[in-house]
Amino acid sequence: MSGTEFVRRAKRYARKLGLPFRFDPGAGKGSHGRLHVGGRFTTVPRKELGKGLLAAMLKDLGIDGEAF
């Protein structure tokens, strides 16, 4: 999964649960952006995400991998 796809899926997840969602592409360095879901945030790169990075980003946002 790419970072762009992760942002799309996170937006869909937040909308489904009625959580506030915001992606700020200017908040990160280079090709990174800051993703806010609810009261939590994570930094999202635009590259392909490996399993470990994906799991860490979901943990940062407090999202269960099965629900995502």
Residue pairs with C-beta under 8 A, 6 or more apart in sequence:
1 9
1 48
1 49
1 54
2 46
2 47
2 48
2 49
3 33
3 44
3 45
3 46
3 47
3 49
4 46
6 35
6 44
6 49
6 54
6 57
7 23
7 33
7 35
7 44
9 68
10 21
10 35
10 37
10 61
10 63
10 68
11 21
11 23
13 19
13 37
13 63
13 67
13 68
14 20
14 21
14 37
14 38
15 21
19 37
19 38
20 36
20 37
20 38
21 36
21 37
22 35
22 36
23 33
23 34
23 35
23 36
23 44
24 33
24 34
24 35
24 36
25 33
26 33
27 33
27 34
28 34
28 43
28 44
28 45
31 45
31 46
31 47
32 43
32 44
32 45
32 46
33 43
33 44
33 46
34 41
34 42
34 43
34 44
35 41
35 42
35 43
35 44
35 57
35 61
37 61
37 63
38 61
38 62
40 60
40 61
40 62
41 60
41 61
42 56
42 57
42 60
42 61
44 57
45 53
49 57
54 65
55 65
58 64
58 65
58 68
